Amino acid sequence: MAGRVISRDATSSAQTAPGTRASGSAWAGWREEVAALTRRWFLQLVRERLNLLLSVTQPAIWLVFFGSALGRTIDRDVIGTSNYVGFMLAGVIAFTVVTNTVTGAMPMLWDKETGYLDKLLSMPIARSSLIVSRFLFQFVLGTAQVLLVFVVAVATSVDVASGVLGGVAILAIAGLLSMALTALSTALAYRVPSHGTFFAIMGFVTLPLVFLS
């Protein structure tokens, strides 16, 4: 009897061990897929150096240029602060997130229209890795933009009253907004038949957000 119990235990462990290894290898494979696809997005951005430069620095340029230009014409009593750049900071961050997520779905739309997306879907990779890789790329790019805007704002004597925790909260809120809009734009890019329809719908959705920012 003892021999039978031992043999059954050994058999069951031998059967479950491969399953455990398969699960672990599947998780490792999924992470490799996400890393490879995310690397592809970054390589595309790095190859377009002007696009990379403008993508990262444009929000900060907006903040400095419009902040200094409009700051001289705005009544300080109306905005409730003597620093117009500080007044614009939250709006520029929100506008940066909105524009970043809207344009972020364009490469996926081009992949769809050129047929490259069909090639990716025919490969033995998880469908979720396509979405997650784009989310990671957008999150890193958006975080870099917001951080640069924040650094430029502080360098131009903007005082964050809530301190470091307030800065972290701003980054967290910007990240949540970026994730929500990225999900919307990505889902729309997969569903619409052409880029013309995509821009028409996203323009209708994001225009109120631009004015609110």
C-alpha positions, -999 to 999 in steps of 0.1 A, spaced: 0 0 0 28 24 9 45 17 -24 13 24 -43 8 58 -24 44 67 -32 40 58 -68 8 78 -71 24 108 -55 54 106 -77 31 102 -108 9 132 -98 40 154 -91 55 143 -124 22 154 -141 19 187 -125 55 198 -128 54 201 -166 22 222 -163 40 245 -139 69 248 -162 46 255 -191 28 282 -172 61 298 -162 75 296 -198 42 311 -211 45 340 -188 82 345 -197 73 343 -234 45 369 -230 69 393 -214 94 388 -242 67 395 -267 57 427 -249 94 438 -246 100 431 -283 69 450 -295 76 479 -272 112 480 -285 98 482 -320 77 513 -311 108 530 -295 130 522 -325 104 538 -348 105 569 -327 143 571 -324 147 567 -362 125 598 -367 148 622 -348 128 653 -355 96 636 -343 114 624 -312 127 659 -305 94 676 -310 74 649 -291 95 654 -260 102 692 -261 70 706 -277 49 707 -245 77 725 -226 81 750 -255 43 757 -254 45 764 -217 74 788 -219 63 806 -251 27 810 -244 33 815 -207 57 844 -213 38 859 -243 3 858 -228 14 865 -192 20 901 -201 -15 906 -214 -36 887 -188 -50 905 -158 -33 888 -128 -64 895 -106 -85 874 -129 -64 843 -128 -57 847 -91 -19 844 -93 11 865 -104 27 836 -123 9 829 -155 32 799 -163 20 783 -131 -16 790 -141 -10 773 -174 9 743 -160 -21 720 -153 -37 729 -187 -5 722 -206 -1 688 -189 -37 679 -197 -33 691 -233 -1 671 -236 -17 639 -225 -47 644 -248 -26 651 -279 -2 623 -271 -29 597 -268 -47 608 -299 -16 607 -321 -4 575 -302 -29 553 -320 -18 564 -354 10 539 -359 -14 511 -350 -38 525 -376 -10 525 -402 -1 489 -393 -37 480 -399 -41 498 -432 -7 485 -446 -15 449 -436 14 447 -411 -11 441 -383 -24 410 -401 11 397 -402 15 402 -364 -19 385 -358 -8 355 -379 23 350 -356 21 327 -326 20 356 -301 -5 367 -276 -30 393 -288 -27 411 -255 10 418 -260 1 440 -290 -21 462 -267 1 462 -237 32 471 -256 15 502 -270 3 511 -235 38 509 -222 52 530 -250 26 557 -245 30 557 -208 68 561 -210 66 588 -236 38 607 -218 57 605 -185 88 619 -201 68 648 -216 50 656 -183 83 654 -164 100 678 -188 71 702 -186 72 700 -148 110 706 -147 107 736 -170 79 750 -149 99 747 -117 129 763 -135 108 793 -145 100 799 -108 67 781 -106 61 771 -70 40 739 -64 22 747 -32 15 710 -24 52 702 -27 66 668 -38 34 649 -30 15 674 -52 39 667 -81 35 630 -77 -3 634 -76 -1 654 -109 20 626 -125 -5 600 -113 -35 618 -126 -18 624 -159 -10 587 -161 -46 577 -154 -59 601 -180 -33 588 -205 -43 552 -199 -80 560 -203 -75 579 -236 -50 554 -249 -76 526 -244 -102 547 -262 -80 556 -291 -66 520 -294 -100 504 -295 -112 530 -320 -81 524 -342 -89 487 -344 -126 492 -351 -128 520 -377 -124 512 -414 -100 540 -422 -79 568 -407 -103 594 -420 -131 581 -398 -107 578 -369 -96 614 -370 -132 626 -374 -144 607 -343 -113 615 -322 -116 652 -331 -152 652 -320 -143 636 -287 -110 654 -279 -120 690 -289 -140 695 -257 -111 681 -237 -87 706 -253 -109 735 -243 -114 721 -208 -76 718 -204 
